Structures are given as structure tokens and as C-alpha cells.
Amino acid sequence: MEDLSRRNFLKGAGVAAGAAASGAALMSLTGCEVTEEGSKYPLVFPESEGYLLVDHIKCCGCLTCMLACSMAHYGVADLSLSRIQIVQSSFDVFPNDIRQYQCRQCEFPVCVMACPSGACHIDEEHGNVRVIDDELCTGCGTCIQACPQQPHRTVWNSKTEKSSKCDLCINTPYLEAEGGPGGTQACVATCPMYAIVFTDEMPDQRGDAGYDLNLRTENAESRDIVEDPEFVDEDYPF
Amino acid sequence: MANGYAGAILRINLSTKAATTIPTSQYEEWLGGAGIGAALFWDLCTDKACDCFDPKNVITIMTGPLCATGTPSTGISIMQGIGSYTYPKTWFTRSCSGGHFGNMIKMAGYDGIVLEGKAANPVWISIIDDKVEIRDATNDTGDMLWGRDAYETQERIYMLMTENHHYPAWLDVANGSTLQRPAVCCIAQSGENLGRNAAITSNGGGSFSQGGFGGVWGSKNLKAIGVIGTGNVEVADPKALLQARIDYKENWGYNIDEPVAGARLPSPGNGDPDWCKIYEPRHLVGCPGCMRPCRQHIANNTVNETHCGASHWYITAREDKAIYGAQDLCDRYAINTNDVSFDDTFKYLLHLYNRGIMGDGKAIDSGDFPWEECDAGTYAGAVAYMEAIAHRTGIGNDIAEGYTRFAVKHGRFDDDTYTGLLCSMNYGIINHHTFTNPTWAMCQLMGDRDLNETSVQAVPTYIEGQTIPQVLDRWVKKMGKYANNDPYMFDVSWQKPDGSNMARAKATGIYSESQARLVAWERYWCYGWMHSLGVFCKTAYGGGHWFGGYGPEFEGFTPNVELGFAKAVLGKDLSLDDVMDIGRKIFMLFRSIYAAQGRVRDDEVFSKFCYRLGDPFLECYEDAGEGALYAAAAREGQSPTRKNMAIYNGSAWELDNNADLFLDWDAFEEWKTKFYKMVGLSETTGRPTRATLDSLGMGKIADGLQAVNRLG
């Protein structure tokens, strides 16, 4: 285990306390007792060395990231198997008409703690990414029930009847480049809107703001098309 | 072998409520999209000369093999069958739509859908993977869809297919789970009422608009199709495909964070706000696999994905609510803006009103219809206009027949297509940029619809920092390599009003063999490449894919990039020539269907105003009102469709404004003869000959034409 600094210990404990306050039933799935002061157990995990950040305002809902994700991992285009998900409706009101949902590589990985078979684990060889070992997964679905996010970021593979989750493209037989932290992620590499980025800095674990943020730059098209009502191109369209 | 195809085509007989499948492999020689759709029509439509509203009419909705694979700009599906729109005969035709429908069809396990027969009562079709249901759409005993607009219908089908599921929770269906909403395409009241300009809407602004298929669906009592697919699409070489997409972004993609100005391609989100010059916070919206999204969701929840011409149909509007709201109405009522408004038609009605020809108690009696509201550009005017067409009330009943039939009914067709006041080009198709671009017009005439299906019609004339001759030289070198190395293909020299320049127009210009070669090339390209291999998005392509819009020096990525994707998906080493050869077969299949419908050479003529002198548009533009976008352009002598035509003088390229362009009847008839001969059609009838069809391995088609005595 690495990176067991006091800072991370405290952060882990803090998250556990917060999670406990928001959902005791959920925490019971992990088998951990939680008190007002924090966990009875040292709920400390090495930080993942990689995270995906998105900008759901910039996202255009083209699903390219999802098609790329399933292609990289399974060699097929399959929206249901994608480990990053876009949810959209033409009839919902901006900005909730398009949302991106990616695995957060949680500091406090409930999916890992919940997994009874050890399939969902921290991959210490690949930057402590939270991953699921397909060989060990029994398909019990506990990790899916345990994921505190809505929608859950662990993904059910109905073809193999096992769980899967974002591994930052560590295990991608159909991705030419090397994946994982420091490598290539299929969704990042293909997104036409540059609405997904990789970072090795742990985002703020509270709420969504650390994971879904403004990735727009200051140039006119990126900034103004989505935000600024002042921009007018006087030369267009003739 | 995994090759991008889902492997089955869903065949639904609405009369018998039977749902079966056809193996796609039986039709793969036609690639996909338009090719397979036309081949299915040929095989399954037992009376190709039937009326569009006859239950014997067969409708196909097809995808291409690259659809739903992540190949850029292939999330398009194409609808075909006998449309209701063209005049005086309703030709077999095509209409494409973006949105999620094509992508979802493939995820459900189908390359397309065939619709036959007619339901006894209004129905809709629910497809959840391999579970297909034909459900009651009526309000008495069914799912209460009939009578609803396109947005209400889609949202209701969301609920019906998911049993009131609340997103963003995962939806479990029999074969899997998904976070995607159903993909729905549906008609609104306009289609239910058999409007000939009725469209089929998918999502907010995706639309099968051209061809009047909305009315055809209405005649079949088909309200909607909803699809949920949780399956997958297998490809030949997934690793190569994924790398191709990564390379594409790197080398050809449009980086919104570092936009490159100076070329002619539309920037992302080139829909309404840019054109209307009104900005609000919004999402850019792309179809599955998109590389350059064109649609938008705006914070005020109007202008929902409306795009391109549909975004500025209400030319008299001044206020935000009217500008935005009018755009939404088109999609909500599923009406083809190309007919009811595009460029010239709405102005035509305002002209009739302002000149006292139409109104309460006038020669064209429109009763109490509030034309003054339309003229003033109020939102109430837009609502009244669209509702009248959708519900076919009052004067709207006539407009719902299409502008051409409207003019015929009111005795104005001959006069108004002579003056050009009614810009009905050929087959009753409303002018787009058609006449002023001869290639555009000729391709449309030899086909069945507006040429905005493709992109080669648009010659690039602007790249920042380069002179026009430089740009055109580069264009011809790039295109010439693939298009017969004939620079005169792009020379649109025409005869001047005083009769001069006719020799050049015939030798190298619009009446030349070079022009015939370009039209043939474009037809094969359109039917084979754009509409069958892809089906590719015309908007994202926008012409710049060949040259002028993508990559270093705007060199363009076609054809090698698409062929790379095709190899990864299909596992075949296709060349451009291979696809063009298939395109020629598909073109000849379309021509065979037209022939079976009864088309002859004499049908292939333009309206009278195309053969006379002058710019008939200006009068209409003036009537559009102070400040209207096109009116302003017209007043400045810059009619937007009449400029920048490429002329090759034998040694160099130049541009010339063709405001004085018109066709010479005899010269154009001579050109038609050249074209028919060149592509293998009978010079006397314009129909495919036995020799041509046999040489293409289409003997079965020839036999079919011979059986109805319509072989060329």
C-alpha cells in the first residue's frame, strides 16, 4: 500500500463520515461500522493516480466516447457496455438535457469494499486504479448496488453476466496505445468536443463539482457558443 | 464474419401485423442505405407505379454499414419509397435524418426496417431488441398517441416503452440494460392529415423531411416507431477502427478550443443562433459518432436542434420569441420547412397577400387567416400558419398539399412558374440554391429530390489568404485525381443574355460533355458513397471533406480516410472506384424505378422561369419585409444563391456572378442527350436500356422493366 499519508487518512475518514451521514444503509453493505467520529477501521485506500473529468456543458451527446470505450475493451460498439455514459433527452431543459457520467475512481471505493470475491480491487501495479478482475467476478452485482452514484458507474455486462467498471483503459485489447494513468484513454482520445480530460490530481470528493467542471477555453467558439450571449459574428453567414 | 452489418432487416407488414426478418447478406452487394433500400423496394413493391398513398407502397428505413461503429458522421438513416411531395407525379425518393434512430436500430440488431401494407387503425411500433410489437395508437382503446404533436408523441413513447422509468437510473429490458432513452421517429398532425409537406421527426430536430413521407406514414396509419437496442455492432478490425477514430481527431478533427477560421465549412453549431445572430447558453448537439456537431439545445428550451434552413424560415420575425418559437413549430408539427418556407415559398404567400391577391374575400380566399400577423412576423402569425397546415384548416388545407399544388389549385402555376415568383424548379421541388448552380439543378433533375443530399455541388471558393484562382486550382487538382482529370467538369460557363458565349457554354460549360460527366460522377457519388456506404452526414461534410474544410491547408480527407474506416469495419479493401461502380448500379436501379413508375424524357424538364432571362427572386425578397436576412442581401445585389460561379477560361480560373443565368431550351435538350448517352440511358426515353443493365449484372431489373414495357 502506498501513499498512506495523514492527509489521505483524514480525507478517507472524512468521506466515510460524510457517506455515513447520507446513507447508513449503503454503508452497511461494506461491512464497516461507522461512528460520528469516523470509521472504526482504518478506511484508507491509496489514491488512484488517475481520474476522468468531464464538462457536461461542452459535451454534445454524440456518444463517441461510449462507442470508443466498448470498442477498446470488447472490440464491439455497444452503448450498454460502455463504462462512461451519456444520458440525454432532446426535451429536457438545458443544461440537464445532456449529462456525462464517468466512474469517479473514488477515494473511498465502496465498490471495492463491497465486493465479496475480491474481483473489484485496487490495481497497485497500474496506479491504484479501481478495477474489476473479470476472472474473479462472480456476477453477484454487489458492486453495482453499492456504488453511491446515480446512475451507478459499475456497469452490468448482460452478455457475460458480470460487472465491469472504468479502468482508465488499463485492460484494453483493442486500443493500440497503452492505457491507464499516464497512458491513453479511449474516451479522451476520441471525444470531438474535448469534453473529457484525464488528470492525476484527485478531484474534490464532495458532490459533482470536482468531476464535472468548465473545460472550455477563452477562445470565441469554445467559450461563446456555450456561454456568452454577447458574441456576435457580424460576417456570418455571407 | 463481423463486418459492421447487424445482419437482419426487420420487415413489418402493417396490414397483417406480421414482423419477420430478411438476412442482410442477401442485399450486401448494394452496400447499405439507399442501395439496399432501393433493392428492397424493387423486390417487395409489386406495383411500382402505384400511388404514394396506396398500401402497396413500400417504405424502407436503412442505415449504412458504418453506422453505429464510431465512424465519423455516419449516424444517419435514410428513408425511401414513393414520396407524396413531387408534382405532377410522385416519384420514388429519399430522405435522410440524423438523431439517434439509425444508431439505435443497429444496436437492436437490425440494419433497417421495411414497412408494407396499411394498418386498419392507427398504430405505432415498439422495438426492444428482438421484441417487436405493433401497438394501438388510438385514443379510445390504445396508447393515446394519435393527434399528438411530435414532441408529445416522443415523450409519451419514452414513458410507454420504459414503463415510466426515471432517468438517469439504468433501465433493464429483457436482453440488457441501458441509460439511453428510446429512439423514436414519428409523425405529427400534419402527417396524420396526409400533408404532402409532412415530415417525420426524430429527437428535437432530426427529420425525414424531403419527399413528404409524413403523409405516407399517415396513409398507412403509422404514427411512430420507437427503438431500444442493448446489443452491439461487430466490426472486422476493432483495433484499426478505434485507432482510425483517434487519428481522425488528431489530423482532421475540429478543435473547438483552437478553432481555425478561414474556410467555408460550417463551424460547430451552425444552426439558428449564428444565422439569427441571437445567442443564449446552449449545448451543441451531435448525432452518434458526430465529428462536428451542428445542432443546439438552447437554454430557453426552444430551437430544439433546429438546423440550417429550418432555422430562418420565418423571415419576417423580429422578436426573439417569434424567431425561436417559429423554429420549434416546424419540428413540433413535423412539417418540411423546405416546402412551406424555404428561401422562396413563404415569401410567395406574403407576396400574394401584399398584392391583394390572397385574403379574406380575395381571388384566393383565405378567410380570416391572419396574414397581417405573418407579415408583421409575430409569434401568433407563425402559430397560425403552422397550425393551419398541420390541421389542414382553412387556407392551410391547400398549403398542406405543397406550394406547387397550391398554385395549381388556385390557377397560378403557369404564370407564377413563368415569372419565377413561384420558384418551383422541377417535379414541384422548391428552389434551394438549385437553379443558380447548374450542377445542382441538373443532378436534381436526373434524380428525385433537392441536391442538398450531398456536397460536391458546392465548389469551394474561399480560403483565407489565397486567391480564387489558387483555391480553384487546388480544388481541381484534388478532385480531378478522382474525377476523370477533366478541369472543365467544374466550368459553369453559360450563354449571356445577348446570346454570346454559347459556343463556350456548349464546348466546356454547362451544356458540355464535361458537365454531363460531372453530373454522372455526382450521381454515382451520391447514391454509392454518401447514401449507401455511410450514410454520411451532409452537414458535417459540407463539401469541405473533399477540399476546403478539413485538415492542414484545408486539404480535405476524402476519400482515403473513409476508406480506412470502411476497411476496419467491413474488412474489405474498397477503393473509391469500387464504391463509385456500386454507385452507378444504384443510380441505374433508381432510374429503373423511375422508369417503372412511368418517367420519360419529357418529364425531365425545369419550370419555365429557368429558361428565361432575369432574376425573378428579387421581387419576392423585397416583399419579405424590411430587415429580413435574404431581403437585405437581395437589395444589395447579392442574392445569396447567385454569385461565385467558377469559370475556366482555358488557362485560368475566375469567378463570375451568374445573376443573368438562364437555360437555352434547345441547348439543354442537347445536353440531356449527351448525358443519357454517356451513362447508358435511352436517348429517346431516358430509361435504362437492356444493354446497360445487362452490363452491370442487373438482368433481373431489365426483365422487370421489360415485363411492364418500360425498358429504355
Interface residues (C-beta under 8 A of the other chain):
Chain A: I57 K58 C59 C60 G61 C62 L63 T64 L67 A68 S70 M71 A72 Y74 G75 V76 A77 D78 L79 S80 L81 Q85 I86 V87 Q88 S89 S90 F91 V93 F94 P95 D97 I98 R99 Y101 Q150 P151 H152 W156 S158 K159 P173 Y174 L175 E176 A177 T184 A186 A189 T190 C191 P192 M193 Y194 R216 T217 N219 A220 E221 S222 D224 I225 V226 E227 D228 P229 E230 F231 V232 D233 Y236 P237 F238
Chain B: A68 T69 G70 P72 G75 N103 M107 Y151 Q154 E155 Y158 Y167 P168 A169 W170 N175 G176 S177 T178 L179 Q180 R181 N203 G204 G205 G229 T230 G231 N232 V233 E234 V235 P238 K239 L241 L242 Q243 R245 I246 K249 G253 Y254 N255 I256 D257 E258 P259 S267 P268 G269 D274 W275 K277 Y279 E280 P281 R282 H283 L284 V285 G286 C287 P288 G289 C290 M291 R292 P293 H297 I298 A299 N301 N304 E305 A633 Q638 P640
